[in-house]
Amino acid sequence: MMKLYGLPGACSMAPHIILEELGLDYELVLCDRDKLNTPEHLAVNPMAQVPSLATDDGLMTESVAILLYLDEKYGDGRVAPPPGSWERGQMMMRMMFIASQEHPAFGLWLRPFRWLDDGDEQGRLKAAAEERFAICFRRLEGWLEGRDWLIGDHMTLADTLAFVHARWGLRVDPPTTEYPNIWRFAQNMAEVPSVARVMEQEGIALNATP
Ligand SMILES: N[C@@H](CCC(=O)N[C@@H](CS)C(=O)NCC(=O)O)C(=O)O
């Protein structure tokens, strides 16, 4: 049986949603945030992070890779457009944007102390990262104009990552609630049965914590 290592509301929630949406057999391991840097967890994720997916073939890290693996192996067209289609390329673009531009901006805002020792410098980095996150959210807001989903007419891989970040965005300034399209999207996502089950399993709601 596959095993997903995650933290409540973290980017691991994206593959968690897809495991649940596809009705797959899996075990959720909610990790201890304070024990990510222990030899036991480093054996599962050498970057001291989540997510990791343990499969019969081995261990996989990186949320986007896990999402694509799950889709290609089990998705059968249910959570992503077909390989080679323009729509899949567009979905990939949005996913990569969220994972490689938006996510680091949030990480720098959340933990500037991991990069700089000086308190004033940390404050400046935090402010710059918050502005960068807002630039990313303005792009996401545009993509969701007049749409319920980032691509097509149902939830795809990209929506799961966008939803995770929409929750995170409630903690920054301006918060997600000030982006009408992202906030509408987040509220719709929270109503999707698989997403609601995932939030219940992770013990979270559509609010700013944790
Ligand atoms: N590029 C990685 C990023 C993983 C990552 O940043 N995970 C965060 C949660 S969203 C984490 O484990 N944070 C805990 C920490 O850094 O202490 C991926 O997409 O899987």
The ligand as a Tripos MOL2 file, in Angstrom:
@<TRIPOS>MOLECULE
LIG
   20    19     1     0     0
SMALL
NO_CHARGES

@<TRIPOS>ATOM
      1 N1          9.8700   21.3660   -3.6540 N.3       1 LIG1
      2 C1          9.3170   20.6310   -2.5560 C.3       1 LIG1
      3 C2          9.0680   21.5820   -1.4120 C.3       1 LIG1
      4 C3          8.7140   20.8410   -0.1520 C.3       1 LIG1
      5 C4          8.4280   21.7900    1.0080 C.2       1 LIG1
      6 O1          8.7930   22.9670    0.9980 O.2       1 LIG1
      7 N2          7.7350   21.2440    2.0070 N.am      1 LIG1
      8 C5          7.3940   22.0240    3.1740 C.3       1 LIG1
      9 C6          5.9020   21.9680    3.4380 C.3       1 LIG1
     10 S1          4.9660   22.7700    2.1740 S.3       1 LIG1
     11 C7          8.0350   21.4640    4.4080 C.2       1 LIG1
     12 O2          8.2490   20.2760    4.5090 O.2       1 LIG1
     13 N3          8.3100   22.3420    5.3700 N.am      1 LIG1
     14 C8          8.8150   21.9590    6.6490 C.3       1 LIG1
     15 C9         10.1040   22.6260    6.9510 C.2       1 LIG1
     16 O3         10.7350   23.1690    6.0150 O.co2     1 LIG1
     17 O4         10.4880   22.5980    8.1190 O.co2     1 LIG1
     18 C10         8.0220   19.9380   -2.9950 C.2       1 LIG1
     19 O5          7.2840   20.5340   -3.7840 O.co2     1 LIG1
     20 O6          7.7520   18.8180   -2.5550 O.co2     1 LIG1
@<TRIPOS>BOND
     1     1     2 1
     2     2     3 1
     3     2    18 1
     4     3     4 1
     5     4     5 1
     6     5     6 2
     7     5     7 1
     8     7     8 1
     9     8     9 1
    10     8    11 1
    11     9    10 1
    12    11    12 2
    13    11    13 1
    14    13    14 1
    15    14    15 1
    16    15    16 2
    17    15    17 1
    18    18    19 2
    19    18    20 1
@<TRIPOS>SUBSTRUCTURE
     1 LIG1         1 GROUP 0 **** ****
